[in-house]
């Protein structure tokens, strides 16, 4: 009699091989901090990839600092060199599990975490999550990525290790995140880039802005990263501006230097490796507050300052910048074009990407007043797909990527 997959995995677990998340065999992408063999992160789009041989399962041991829920991760498994096998999504359990230490202390929220300690509180345990399962031993590449922005109480996620009943193996250069050429793209923006409200349940007239509808894998950034086999990094916070017009709170330039969401405005990210490209999609929230020609000038000035600061942080002027307009607003497009021209005059590599038509003709579900096809007026699956379709040829032409 054939045993169920889960039982097979359970029976073989006792002899599981272990690999620290920070081991060189693991390919990582996105903003993260490594400490004591573990890898911690909270920005959306962070991903890890491992390769195993002769295995029936691959799992990750993960912890979170979130007091009530963690983030949502998505796993892919492939034995064919591309990520087309069935996928699984799971919430990281804020209650902890197999690695829990006896304590009565409440888990600290991310905002209470000391900046010098990037890992979750010791009171928060770890759980093992299946990334891939099979009935018979096979060779497989497993990839897991973060889908939800940290502004939704995801806390800091820490991957402690990977486990398998087979053996871990080295990824070929072409199999690593970024491929043999080491391609990399950084995405900077507001809620659109944070993949907020991408998923809208069929037939729902309206849905909330609560993080449950987020899905980085279906965002324009996730689609572009997969299209070009590039390692992705994303720094994005909903409701933020490139200028100070959104109010006295922190804005995107304040978050850009941070390794973790709660670190802002402190510059805690090391900026060690400059990406090939930085894709900036800001202006949706500035647009609501731009009334005059002087406002447009201030937006253009702030956009150029952002690019100049990025080159200084990375210590490189080889980065290709892509500044986009749309799809939820159009008023800042002329200012964005102006910023591109000014950046070029300064010797920076800057290109305009027009995303203003991405939501044109998409269904607005039950509410004709919706700005796009996702939740709370945001681009949904169709809107992000259209953003990707508009952006991909531009990136391919400028970067020379197939």
C-alpha positions as CSV (number, residue, x, y, z in Angstrom):
1,X,0.0,0.0,0.0
2,X,1.3,3.4,-0.9
3,X,1.8,5.8,2.0
4,X,0.4,9.4,1.8
5,X,3.0,12.0,1.0
6,X,2.9,13.7,4.4
7,X,3.4,10.4,6.2
8,X,6.3,9.5,4.0
9,X,7.9,12.9,4.8
10,X,7.2,12.4,8.5
11,X,8.8,9.0,8.5
12,X,11.9,10.2,6.8
13,X,12.3,13.4,8.8
14,X,14.4,11.8,11.5
15,X,17.4,11.5,9.2
16,X,16.9,14.9,7.6
17,X,19.9,16.8,6.4
18,X,20.2,20.4,7.6
19,X,21.5,23.5,5.9
20,X,21.9,26.9,7.7
21,X,20.0,29.6,5.8
22,X,23.1,31.7,5.6
23,X,25.2,28.9,4.0
24,X,26.8,29.7,0.6
25,X,24.7,26.9,-1.0
26,X,21.6,29.0,-0.5
27,X,21.0,31.7,-3.2
28,X,19.4,34.8,-1.7
29,X,17.9,38.0,-3.1
30,X,16.5,41.1,-1.5
31,X,17.3,43.2,1.6
32,X,18.3,40.9,4.5
33,X,20.6,40.6,7.4
34,X,22.6,37.4,8.2
35,X,23.5,36.5,11.8
36,X,24.6,33.2,13.4
37,X,23.7,31.2,10.3
38,X,20.1,32.6,10.1
39,X,18.8,35.2,7.6
40,X,16.3,37.9,8.7
41,X,14.2,40.2,6.5
42,X,10.9,42.0,6.3
43,X,10.8,43.8,2.9
44,X,8.6,42.3,0.2
45,X,10.2,40.2,-2.6
46,X,13.0,38.7,-0.5
47,X,13.7,35.2,-1.9
48,X,15.9,32.2,-1.2
49,X,16.7,29.1,-3.4
50,X,18.1,25.7,-2.6
51,X,18.9,22.6,-4.5
52,X,18.4,19.0,-3.2
53,X,19.0,15.6,-4.7
54,X,17.2,12.3,-4.1
55,X,14.6,13.9,-1.8
56,X,11.0,13.5,-1.1
57,X,10.7,16.8,0.8
58,X,12.3,20.2,1.3
59,X,11.2,22.3,4.3
60,X,12.2,25.6,5.9
61,X,12.4,26.3,9.6
62,X,11.1,29.9,10.0
63,X,10.4,32.2,12.9
64,X,8.7,35.6,13.2
65,X,8.8,38.5,15.6
66,X,5.1,39.4,14.8
67,X,2.9,39.2,17.9
68,X,-0.3,38.1,16.1
69,X,0.6,37.0,12.5
70,X,3.7,36.7,10.5
71,X,4.2,37.2,6.8
72,X,2.9,35.1,3.9
73,X,5.6,33.1,2.0
74,X,5.2,31.4,-1.4
75,X,7.2,28.3,-2.4
76,X,8.0,26.9,-5.8
77,X,9.4,23.6,-6.7
78,X,10.9,22.6,-10.0
79,X,12.9,19.7,-11.4
80,X,12.9,21.1,-14.9
81,X,15.0,24.3,-14.5
82,X,12.0,26.7,-14.3
83,X,9.4,27.5,-11.7
84,X,6.3,25.9,-13.2
85,X,5.4,23.1,-10.7
86,X,2.5,23.6,-8.3
87,X,3.1,26.2,-5.6
88,X,2.2,26.5,-2.0
89,X,1.6,29.6,0.2
90,X,1.6,29.7,4.0
91,X,1.5,32.2,6.8
92,X,4.5,32.1,9.1
93,X,3.0,31.1,12.5
94,X,3.4,33.9,15.1
95,X,2.8,31.4,17.9
96,X,6.1,29.5,17.3
97,X,6.6,25.8,17.3
98,X,9.4,23.2,17.4
99,X,12.1,25.6,18.5
100,X,10.0,27.5,21.1
101,X,11.8,28.2,24.4
102,X,9.8,28.0,27.6
103,X,8.7,31.6,28.5
104,X,5.7,33.6,29.5
105,X,6.9,36.8,27.8
106,X,4.8,38.2,25.0
107,X,6.4,38.4,21.6
108,X,7.7,41.9,20.8
109,X,6.3,43.8,17.8
110,X,8.8,44.9,15.1
111,X,8.5,48.5,16.3
112,X,9.8,47.5,19.7
113,X,12.7,45.5,18.4
114,X,16.1,47.0,19.1
115,X,17.8,48.0,15.9
116,X,21.0,46.3,16.9
117,X,19.2,43.0,17.0
118,X,17.8,42.0,13.6
119,X,16.5,38.6,14.7
120,X,13.1,37.8,16.4
121,X,12.7,37.8,20.1
122,X,13.9,34.5,21.7
123,X,10.3,34.1,23.0
124,X,9.2,33.5,19.4
125,X,9.8,29.9,18.3
126,X,10.3,28.4,14.9
127,X,8.1,26.2,12.8
128,X,9.0,23.9,9.9
129,X,7.1,24.6,6.7
130,X,7.0,22.2,3.7
131,X,8.3,23.9,0.5
132,X,8.1,20.8,-1.7
133,X,6.8,17.2,-1.3
134,X,6.9,14.1,-3.6
135,X,6.0,10.4,-3.3
136,X,9.4,9.3,-4.7
137,X,12.9,10.7,-4.3
138,X,13.7,13.3,-6.9
139,X,16.1,16.1,-7.6
140,X,14.5,19.6,-7.2
141,X,15.2,23.3,-6.9
142,X,13.0,24.9,-4.2
143,X,12.4,28.7,-4.1
144,X,10.6,30.6,-1.4
145,X,9.7,34.4,-1.5
146,X,8.1,37.0,0.7
147,X,4.7,38.3,-0.5
148,X,3.5,40.8,2.1
149,X,4.8,44.3,2.9
150,X,6.1,44.8,6.5
151,X,3.6,47.7,7.1
152,X,0.9,45.1,7.7
153,X,2.4,43.8,10.9
154,X,4.4,41.0,9.4
155,X,7.2,41.5,11.8
156,X,10.8,40.4,11.0
157,X,10.9,36.9,9.4
158,X,13.9,34.8,10.2
159,X,14.8,31.7,8.2
160,X,16.9,29.5,10.4
161,X,17.7,26.6,8.2
162,X,16.5,24.3,5.4
163,X,15.9,20.5,5.8
164,X,15.6,17.6,3.5
165,X,15.6,13.8,3.5
166,X,18.0,13.9,0.5
167,X,21.2,15.9,0.2
168,X,21.8,19.6,-0.5
169,X,23.7,20.4,-3.6
170,X,25.3,23.4,-5.2
171,X,23.2,25.4,-7.6
172,X,24.7,25.9,-11.0
173,X,25.4,29.6,-11.8
174,X,22.4,29.7,-14.2
175,X,20.2,28.3,-11.4
176,X,21.0,30.9,-8.9
177,X,18.7,33.9,-8.3
178,X,19.9,36.4,-11.0
179,X,21.2,33.6,-13.2
180,X,24.7,33.2,-14.5
181,X,25.0,36.9,-15.3
182,X,24.0,37.9,-11.8
183,X,21.3,40.2,-13.0
184,X,19.6,42.3,-10.3
185,X,16.8,44.9,-10.1
186,X,15.7,47.0,-7.2
187,X,12.1,48.3,-7.0
188,X,11.2,51.4,-5.1
189,X,7.7,52.7,-4.6
190,X,4.5,53.0,-2.7
191,X,1.6,50.5,-2.3
192,X,1.7,49.5,-5.9
193,X,5.3,48.3,-5.8
194,X,4.6,46.8,-2.4
195,X,2.1,44.5,-4.2
196,X,-0.7,45.7,-2.0
197,X,-4.3,44.7,-3.0
198,X,-3.3,42.7,-6.1
199,X,-5.7,39.8,-5.3
200,X,-9.4,40.6,-5.5
201,X,-11.8,37.8,-4.9
202,X,-14.2,37.2,-7.8
203,X,-17.6,38.9,-7.4
204,X,-16.5,41.1,-4.4
205,X,-17.8,44.6,-4.8
206,X,-15.3,46.1,-2.4
207,X,-12.4,44.8,-0.3
208,X,-10.2,46.2,2.4
209,X,-6.6,47.4,2.4
210,X,-5.4,44.9,5.0
211,X,-2.4,43.0,3.5
212,X,-4.3,39.8,3.0
213,X,-4.8,40.8,-0.6
214,X,-1.1,41.4,-1.2
215,X,0.9,39.1,-3.5
216,X,4.4,40.1,-4.6
217,X,4.6,37.1,-7.0
218,X,1.8,38.6,-9.2
219,X,3.1,42.2,-9.0
220,X,4.8,44.0,-11.9
221,X,8.1,43.7,-10.0
222,X,7.7,40.0,-9.4
223,X,6.8,39.5,-13.1
224,X,9.8,41.5,-14.3
225,X,12.2,39.7,-12.1
226,X,11.0,36.3,-13.4
227,X,10.9,37.6,-17.0
228,X,14.6,38.5,-16.9
229,X,15.7,35.9,-14.4
230,X,16.9,38.8,-12.2
231,X,17.4,38.8,-8.4
232,X,14.8,41.2,-7.1
233,X,14.9,43.7,-4.1
234,X,12.0,45.9,-3.2
235,X,11.7,48.8,-0.8
236,X,8.1,50.0,-0.9
237,X,5.6,51.5,1.6
238,X,2.0,52.3,0.9
239,X,0.7,55.9,1.1
240,X,4.2,57.4,0.8
241,X,5.5,60.3,-1.3
242,X,8.9,61.1,-2.8
243,X,8.4,64.7,-1.4
244,X,7.3,65.7,2.1
245,X,3.8,66.5,0.8
246,X,2.3,63.4,2.4
247,X,2.7,65.0,5.8
248,X,5.2,65.0,8.7
249,X,5.6,61.2,8.8
250,X,8.4,59.4,7.1
251,X,8.4,59.3,3.3
252,X,10.1,57.0,0.8
253,X,13.6,58.7,0.9
254,X,13.5,58.0,4.7
255,X,12.9,54.3,4.2
256,X,15.3,53.8,1.4
257,X,18.4,53.5,3.6
258,X,16.9,50.9,5.9
259,X,17.6,47.2,6.2
260,X,14.3,46.8,8.0
261,X,11.1,48.8,7.9
262,X,11.3,49.8,11.5
263,X,14.8,51.1,11.1
264,X,13.7,54.2,9.1
265,X,15.0,56.8,8.9
266,X,18.3,55.3,10.1
267,X,20.6,54.1,7.3
268,X,21.1,50.5,8.3
269,X,21.4,48.8,4.9
270,X,25.0,48.2,3.8
271,X,24.5,49.0,0.0
272,X,27.3,46.6,-0.7
273,X,26.3,45.5,-4.1
274,X,24.9,47.9,-6.6
275,X,22.0,46.5,-8.7
276,X,22.0,46.6,-12.5
277,X,18.8,48.7,-12.4
278,X,16.6,50.6,-10.0
279,X,12.9,50.9,-11.0
280,X,11.1,53.8,-9.3
281,X,7.3,54.0,-9.3
282,X,6.5,57.0,-7.1
283,X,4.0,59.9,-7.6
284,X,0.6,58.3,-6.9
285,X,0.4,59.9,-3.5
286,X,2.3,63.1,-4.4
287,X,-0.3,63.5,-7.2
288,X,-3.0,64.1,-4.7
289,X,-1.2,67.1,-3.3
290,X,0.2,68.7,-6.4
291,X,-1.7,71.8,-7.4
292,X,0.7,74.2,-9.0
293,X,3.7,74.4,-11.4
294,X,5.9,75.0,-8.4
295,X,4.6,71.8,-6.9
296,X,5.6,69.9,-10.1
297,X,9.1,71.5,-9.9
298,X,9.5,70.3,-6.3
299,X,8.4,66.8,-7.3
300,X,11.0,66.7,-10.1
301,X,13.7,68.1,-7.8
302,X,12.9,65.5,-5.1
303,X,13.0,62.7,-7.7
304,X,16.4,63.7,-9.0
305,X,17.7,64.0,-5.4
306,X,16.5,60.5,-4.8
307,X,18.5,59.1,-7.7
308,X,21.6,61.1,-6.8
309,X,21.4,59.8,-3.2
310,X,21.0,56.2,-4.5
311,X,24.2,56.5,-6.6
312,X,26.1,57.9,-3.6
313,X,24.8,55.1,-1.3
314,X,25.9,52.4,-3.8
315,X,29.0,54.3,-4.8
316,X,28.3,53.7,-8.4
317,X,27.0,55.7,-11.4
318,X,26.7,52.5,-13.5
319,X,23.1,51.9,-12.3
320,X,20.3,52.3,-14.8
321,X,17.4,54.1,-13.3
322,X,13.8,53.7,-14.6
323,X,11.3,56.3,-13.6
324,X,7.7,55.4,-14.3
325,X,4.3,57.3,-14.2
326,X,1.0,55.6,-13.6
327,X,-1.2,53.7,-13.6
328,X,-3.4,55.2,-10.9
329,X,-2.4,58.8,-11.7
330,X,-1.2,60.9,-14.6
331,X,-0.6,64.4,-13.2
332,X,3.1,63.8,-12.3
333,X,4.1,62.3,-15.6
334,X,5.5,65.6,-17.0
335,X,7.4,66.1,-13.8
336,X,8.8,62.6,-14.0
337,X,9.9,63.2,-17.6
338,X,11.5,66.5,-16.4
339,X,13.4,64.5,-13.6
340,X,14.7,62.0,-16.3
341,X,16.1,64.9,-18.3
342,X,17.7,66.5,-15.3
343,X,19.2,63.2,-14.2
344,X,20.7,62.7,-17.6
345,X,22.2,66.2,-17.5
346,X,23.9,65.2,-14.3
347,X,25.4,62.2,-16.1
348,X,23.1,59.6,-14.6
349,X,21.5,56.8,-16.7
350,X,17.7,57.4,-16.5
351,X,14.8,56.2,-18.7
352,X,11.1,57.1,-18.5
353,X,8.6,54.2,-18.4
354,X,5.0,55.0,-19.3
355,X,2.6,52.9,-17.3
356,X,-0.4,55.3,-17.5
357,X,-2.5,53.0,-19.6
358,X,-2.1,49.9,-17.6
359,X,-5.6,50.0,-16.1
360,X,-7.4,51.0,-19.2
361,X,-10.2,48.7,-20.2
362,X,-9.9,46.5,-17.1
363,X,-13.0,45.4,-15.3
364,X,-13.8,47.5,-12.2
365,X,-15.9,44.7,-10.7
366,X,-19.1,46.0,-9.0
367,X,-17.8,49.6,-8.5
368,X,-17.4,51.7,-11.6
369,X,-15.6,54.3,-9.5
370,X,-12.6,52.0,-8.9
371,X,-9.4,53.2,-10.4
372,X,-8.2,49.7,-11.3
373,X,-9.0,46.0,-11.0
374,X,-7.6,45.2,-7.6
375,X,-8.8,46.0,-4.1
376,X,-9.2,49.6,-2.8
377,X,-8.6,51.1,-6.3
378,X,-5.2,49.5,-6.8
379,X,-4.0,47.5,-9.8
380,X,-4.9,43.9,-9.5
381,X,-3.7,40.9,-11.4
382,X,-4.7,42.5,-14.7
383,X,-3.3,45.9,-13.9
384,X,0.1,44.5,-12.8
385,X,0.3,42.3,-15.8
386,X,-0.3,45.4,-18.0
387,X,2.4,47.3,-16.1
388,X,4.8,44.4,-16.7
389,X,3.9,44.3,-20.4
390,X,4.6,48.0,-20.8
391,X,7.8,48.0,-18.8
392,X,9.5,44.8,-20.1
393,X,10.4,46.0,-23.6
394,X,11.9,49.2,-22.2
395,X,14.1,47.3,-19.7
396,X,15.1,44.8,-22.4
397,X,16.1,47.5,-24.8
398,X,18.0,49.7,-22.3
399,X,19.7,46.8,-20.4
400,X,20.2,44.5,-23.3
401,X,18.4,41.7,-21.6
402,X,16.6,39.0,-23.6
